[in-house]
Amino acid sequence: MAYLSESEARQAIVLAAHQLGESGMLFRGNHANLSARIDGDRFIMTRGGSIAHLTADDLAILDLSGRILSGQMDPTMQEIIQMHAGVYRTRSSVGAVIHTHAPHITAFAVAHEPIPLVYEPLLRFGVSEAVPVVPWAPRGSEKSVSGILDIVAHHPGLPALMMANHGALVFHETPQSAAQLLATLDEAAELVILARALGGAKPLHPDAIHEVRERMQAFGSRR
């Protein structure tokens, strides 16, 4: 897999941050953390706090062990680093990781309820099963990171998960595709909530995953 260069990754993260803000994925505090892999051993990451006015200079470079190689990070980000680094170590196909408190996804996280796979657009991001909730543990703790990485390692059909009582974590090819996945998953969560007033969301056709993949290949679509 070809990863972004450092300069490409900086610009891609800034664009993805703006995209998240414009689509309402940052909720009221404009809180999120984003990262992008720049080669097999390093990734670049937001340094902490609000990303409402993020610039290409507001990033640090780390290795996959989580050690900061250049730039600075807020002290509280030490809790977050392993959540990103661990995903990169575990799944080589991941080129970007985003964590936010997107409102509808986080409602499911607070309810400890998986988001069912009923919204067809999710299939185009490689989602092939319900998006689960990792049991609560303090943010960035060994128990929390272990729960996240168990999903990443053993569920290849999942590029997203929720942390109980906390928020969302998505991981995809690029910052842009990860941001698009996040917005699509939040749409799915909102639609499931709305569908309950109409008798509840109904499952996709059993052949939906296979048929959508076939059409994507036939039309050369990656999304």
Wavefront OBJ file of the C-alpha trace (Angstrom):
o trace
v 0.000 0.000 0.000
v 1.271 3.487 -0.884
v 1.037 5.922 2.022
v 0.849 9.707 1.893
v 3.992 11.799 2.074
v 4.420 14.011 5.128
v 3.312 17.142 3.264
v 0.354 15.315 1.698
v -0.664 13.939 5.089
v -0.541 17.372 6.723
v -2.813 18.866 4.094
v -5.131 15.834 4.079
v -5.616 15.977 7.855
v -6.423 19.700 7.724
v -8.946 19.145 4.913
v -10.518 16.227 6.790
v -10.781 18.336 9.955
v -12.611 21.050 8.046
v -14.834 18.415 6.466
v -15.737 17.051 9.903
v -16.600 20.512 11.166
v -18.773 21.323 8.169
v -20.678 18.036 8.470
v -21.365 18.364 12.210
v -19.118 15.502 13.269
v -17.267 17.504 15.930
v -20.302 18.147 18.133
v -20.203 21.263 20.331
v -16.638 21.156 21.627
v -14.917 20.805 18.241
v -13.009 17.956 19.829
v -11.369 15.269 17.710
v -8.021 13.701 17.022
v -6.871 12.691 13.564
v -3.809 10.906 12.269
v -2.376 9.617 8.997
v 0.326 7.070 8.304
v 3.234 8.491 6.296
v 5.265 5.294 5.870
v 5.532 1.843 7.384
v 6.986 3.118 10.656
v 5.613 6.624 11.271
v 2.398 8.577 11.433
v 1.422 12.215 11.832
v -1.194 13.303 14.364
v -3.050 16.334 15.708
v -1.448 17.588 18.890
v -4.632 17.951 20.963
v -7.575 20.153 21.832
v -10.042 21.775 19.483
v -9.468 21.225 15.762
v -11.834 24.014 14.695
v -8.926 26.093 13.349
v -6.424 23.329 12.641
v -3.423 24.166 10.445
v -0.732 21.991 8.868
v 1.673 23.099 11.634
v -0.576 21.808 14.444
v 0.681 18.231 14.041
v 3.387 15.969 15.430
v 5.221 12.995 13.923
v 5.371 9.744 15.902
v 6.689 6.245 15.364
v 4.456 3.189 15.660
v 5.500 2.637 19.264
v 3.939 6.008 20.067
v 7.202 7.912 20.577
v 7.110 11.564 19.476
v 9.776 12.160 16.836
v 9.100 15.813 16.048
v 6.628 18.489 17.043
v 4.793 18.882 20.335
v 1.622 17.359 21.761
v -0.622 18.421 24.616
v 0.046 16.336 27.763
v -3.476 14.882 27.669
v -2.747 13.434 24.219
v -0.468 10.869 25.820
v -3.697 9.019 26.650
v -4.716 8.998 22.985
v -1.503 8.081 21.178
v -1.684 4.306 21.661
v -5.264 4.249 20.379
v -3.897 5.419 17.012
v -0.495 3.710 17.042
v -2.016 0.360 17.972
v -4.420 0.447 15.037
v -1.550 1.125 12.624
v 0.538 -1.686 14.117
v -2.352 -4.126 13.920
v -3.766 -3.407 10.461
v -1.310 -2.464 7.712
v -4.096 -1.398 5.331
v -5.072 1.522 7.575
v -3.770 4.890 6.411
v -5.783 7.168 8.719
v -7.513 7.102 12.108
v -10.116 9.545 13.422
v -11.703 9.795 16.865
v -14.647 12.115 17.504
v -17.809 12.421 19.572
v -20.060 12.504 16.500
v -23.535 12.988 18.020
v -25.618 10.091 16.703
v -22.823 7.538 16.890
v -22.052 8.649 20.425
v -25.720 8.186 21.370
v -25.284 4.498 20.516
v -21.994 4.417 22.434
v -23.691 5.876 25.516
v -26.520 3.332 25.165
v -23.976 0.486 24.756
v -25.854 -0.504 21.606
v -24.212 -1.649 18.336
v -25.178 0.186 15.159
v -26.854 -2.452 12.950
v -25.787 -2.870 9.348
v -28.975 -1.599 7.708
v -27.713 1.404 5.723
v -26.411 0.399 2.296
v -23.825 3.214 1.873
v -21.781 1.671 4.708
v -21.113 -1.360 2.516
v -19.060 0.824 0.198
v -16.598 1.503 3.023
v -16.049 -2.194 3.697
v -18.417 -2.449 6.679
v -19.810 -5.988 6.687
v -21.203 -6.385 10.204
v -22.817 -4.357 12.967
v -20.499 -1.706 14.418
v -19.774 -2.795 18.012
v -19.266 -1.034 21.318
v -15.985 -1.727 23.118
v -16.644 -2.079 26.885
v -15.844 0.993 28.939
v -12.386 1.534 30.371
v -10.525 4.780 31.105
v -9.534 6.550 27.899
v -6.193 5.351 26.588
v -5.790 2.729 29.325
v -4.324 -0.683 28.511
v -7.769 -2.230 28.905
v -9.371 0.316 26.555
v -6.678 -0.021 23.878
v -6.737 -3.813 24.187
v -10.497 -3.841 23.564
v -10.077 -1.643 20.499
v -7.257 -3.710 19.037
v -9.166 -6.954 19.567
v -11.820 -5.619 17.167
v -9.221 -4.315 14.717
v -7.348 -7.634 14.666
v -10.253 -10.071 14.542
v -12.953 -8.246 12.568
v -11.598 -7.353 9.107
v -15.096 -6.279 8.057
v -15.055 -3.444 10.562
v -13.320 -0.117 9.837
v -15.109 1.511 12.783
v -16.113 0.929 16.389
v -17.496 2.751 19.391
v -16.065 3.176 22.865
v -18.716 2.772 25.538
v -19.881 6.067 27.068
v -17.345 7.947 24.976
v -17.402 8.188 21.182
v -16.393 6.838 17.796
v -13.183 5.542 16.271
v -12.898 5.009 12.504
v -9.899 3.813 10.501
v -9.634 3.785 6.732
v -7.330 4.395 3.764
v -6.947 8.182 3.929
v -8.060 11.046 6.180
v -10.724 11.928 3.585
v -12.148 8.410 3.343
v -12.092 8.080 7.135
v -13.997 11.378 7.450
v -16.513 10.210 4.850
v -16.939 6.917 6.677
v -17.520 8.745 9.953
v -20.213 10.948 8.412
v -21.882 7.940 6.770
v -21.862 6.007 10.032
v -23.391 8.977 11.846
v -26.092 9.103 9.147
v -26.739 5.411 9.723
v -27.043 5.934 13.473
v -29.454 8.836 13.003
v -31.576 6.868 10.525
v -31.815 3.872 12.852
v -33.060 6.202 15.600
v -35.632 7.766 13.231
v -36.724 4.368 11.861
v -37.768 3.262 15.333
v -40.784 5.570 15.043
v -41.805 3.594 11.942
v -41.464 0.130 13.412
v -37.690 -0.183 13.386
v -34.931 -0.534 10.790
v -35.124 -3.603 8.578
v -32.103 -5.745 7.664
v -30.375 -5.551 4.320
v -30.940 -8.342 1.805
v -28.707 -11.356 2.659
v -26.834 -10.941 -0.634
v -26.370 -7.172 -0.293
v -22.701 -7.226 0.712
v -21.707 -9.502 -2.161
v -23.822 -7.701 -4.758
v -22.635 -4.211 -3.790
v -19.002 -5.356 -3.973
v -19.643 -6.809 -7.430
v -21.132 -3.531 -8.650
v -18.260 -1.524 -7.207
v -15.818 -3.714 -9.122
v -17.886 -3.536 -12.314
v -18.050 0.252 -12.240
v -14.557 0.837 -10.888
v -15.964 2.524 -7.792
v -14.078 2.647 -4.510
v -16.978 4.247 -2.639
l 1 2 3 4 5 6 7 8 9 10 11 12 13 14 15 16 17 18 19 20 21 22 23 24 25 26 27 28 29 30 31 32 33 34 35 36 37 38 39 40 41 42 43 44 45 46 47 48 49 50 51 52 53 54 55 56 57 58 59 60 61 62 63 64 65 66 67 68 69 70 71 72 73 74 75 76 77 78 79 80 81 82 83 84 85 86 87 88 89 90 91 92 93 94 95 96 97 98 99 100 101 102 103 104 105 106 107 108 109 110 111 112 113 114 115 116 117 118 119 120 121 122 123 124 125 126 127 128 129 130 131 132 133 134 135 136 137 138 139 140 141 142 143 144 145 146 147 148 149 150 151 152 153 154 155 156 157 158 159 160 161 162 163 164 165 166 167 168 169 170 171 172 173 174 175 176 177 178 179 180 181 182 183 184 185 186 187 188 189 190 191 192 193 194 195 196 197 198 199 200 201 202 203 204 205 206 207 208 209 210 211 212 213 214 215 216 217 218 219 220 221 222 223
